[in-house]
Amino acid sequence: MADRYRLNNMIFYGYHGIFAAEKEIGQIVEVDVELVSDLAPNARNDDPDLGFNPVDIYTICKDIVEGRDFNLIEAVAETIAGQLIDAYDVEEVVVRVRKPGISAGGIVGALEVEICRQPQR
C-alpha cells in the first residue's frame, strides 16, 4: 500500500470557465492534492529535507489557478498534476478541482473533477 501526502481545501480565486461571466467576474476555485510516495524515510528520519514542502505545493497550485485562465477545470487539474510530477519524485498525483455553487440549470453544490496521473518513466 502506498503512502499519501495530502493538501485539502486550498481556496483560490480564478477566472476559469466557458461562460463570459466566469471569465469576467471569476469565482472561488478549490483544490485538493494527493501525492503518492513512500513516506517511510521521512517518517523514520524526521528530516524536513526528505519531505514534501506544503508551501511549494500551495504556490504551484496558486500560480496556476490565479495566474492563468482556462476554459475547463480539467485543464486546471492537468496543469497542476504535471507541475507536481515535474517537481517531486512521486508514484502518482491525484488532483481534485472544484467550483462551488455553480449554476447548471439550478444550483449545484459544486462541480468537481478528479484526475490521477503517474510520471512517465
C-alpha positions as CSV (number, residue, x, y, z in Angstrom):
1,M,0.0,0.0,0.0
2,A,1.3,3.4,-1.0
3,D,1.6,6.3,1.4
4,R,-0.3,9.5,0.6
5,Y,0.5,13.2,1.4
6,R,-2.5,15.5,1.0
7,L,-3.2,19.2,1.0
8,N,-7.0,19.6,1.0
9,N,-9.3,22.6,0.6
10,M,-6.9,25.1,-0.8
11,I,-9.0,28.0,-1.8
12,F,-8.2,30.4,-4.7
13,Y,-9.9,32.9,-6.9
14,G,-9.8,32.2,-10.6
15,Y,-11.3,33.1,-14.0
16,H,-12.0,29.7,-15.5
17,G,-15.0,28.6,-17.5
18,I,-16.8,28.7,-20.8
19,F,-19.2,31.5,-20.0
20,A,-18.3,35.2,-20.2
21,A,-19.3,35.9,-16.6
22,E,-16.9,33.3,-15.4
23,K,-14.1,34.9,-17.3
24,E,-15.0,38.5,-16.2
25,I,-16.2,38.1,-12.6
26,G,-14.3,34.9,-11.7
27,Q,-15.2,32.6,-8.8
28,I,-13.8,30.6,-6.0
29,V,-11.8,27.5,-7.0
30,E,-11.0,24.8,-4.5
31,V,-8.1,22.4,-5.0
32,D,-7.1,19.1,-3.3
33,V,-3.8,17.5,-4.0
34,E,-2.6,14.0,-3.1
35,L,0.9,12.8,-3.7
36,V,1.5,9.1,-3.6
37,S,5.0,8.2,-2.5
38,D,7.0,6.2,0.1
39,L,6.9,8.4,3.2
40,A,8.8,5.9,5.3
41,P,12.2,7.6,5.0
42,N,10.6,10.9,6.0
43,A,8.9,9.3,9.0
44,R,11.9,7.3,10.2
45,N,14.4,10.2,9.9
46,D,12.1,13.1,10.9
47,D,14.0,15.2,8.4
48,P,12.1,18.1,6.7
49,D,14.5,18.0,3.8
50,L,13.2,14.5,2.9
51,G,9.6,15.5,2.9
52,F,7.3,17.5,0.7
53,N,7.1,21.2,1.1
54,P,3.5,22.3,1.6
55,V,4.3,25.9,0.8
56,D,5.8,24.9,-2.5
57,I,2.8,22.7,-3.4
58,Y,0.4,25.5,-2.4
59,T,2.4,28.0,-4.5
60,I,2.3,25.8,-7.6
61,C,-1.5,25.5,-7.3
62,K,-2.0,29.2,-6.6
63,D,0.2,30.3,-9.5
64,I,-1.8,28.0,-11.9
65,V,-5.3,28.8,-10.6
66,E,-4.8,32.5,-10.1
67,G,-2.2,33.2,-12.8
68,R,-3.8,31.6,-15.8
69,D,-7.2,31.3,-17.4
70,F,-8.6,28.0,-18.6
71,N,-11.9,27.1,-20.2
72,L,-12.1,23.8,-18.3
73,I,-11.3,22.8,-14.8
74,E,-10.0,19.6,-16.2
75,A,-7.2,21.6,-17.8
76,V,-6.5,23.3,-14.4
77,A,-6.2,19.9,-12.8
78,E,-4.0,18.5,-15.6
79,T,-1.6,21.5,-15.4
80,I,-1.3,21.2,-11.6
81,A,-0.6,17.5,-11.8
82,G,2.0,18.0,-14.5
83,Q,3.9,20.6,-12.5
84,L,3.8,18.5,-9.3
85,I,5.1,15.4,-11.2
86,D,7.9,17.6,-12.5
87,A,8.7,19.0,-9.0
88,Y,8.6,15.8,-7.0
89,D,9.6,12.1,-7.1
90,V,6.2,10.5,-6.8
91,E,4.4,7.4,-7.9
92,E,1.1,9.2,-8.6
93,V,-0.6,12.5,-8.2
94,V,-4.3,13.0,-7.6
95,V,-5.7,16.4,-8.1
96,R,-9.3,17.5,-7.4
97,V,-10.5,20.9,-8.6
98,R,-13.9,22.3,-7.5
99,K,-16.0,25.3,-8.4
100,P,-18.6,25.6,-5.6
101,G,-22.1,26.9,-6.1
102,I,-22.2,26.8,-9.9
103,S,-25.5,27.2,-11.8
104,A,-26.3,24.2,-14.0
105,G,-30.0,24.8,-14.7
106,G,-30.3,25.0,-11.0
107,I,-27.9,25.5,-8.1
108,V,-25.3,22.7,-7.7
109,G,-23.2,22.3,-4.6
110,A,-20.0,22.1,-6.6
111,L,-18.7,21.0,-9.9
112,E,-15.6,18.8,-9.3
113,V,-13.1,16.9,-11.4
114,E,-10.5,14.4,-10.2
115,I,-7.6,13.3,-12.2
116,C,-4.9,10.7,-11.4
117,R,-1.5,10.9,-13.2
118,Q,1.7,9.0,-13.0
119,P,5.1,10.1,-14.1
120,Q,6.3,8.8,-17.5
121,R,9.3,6.6,-16.6
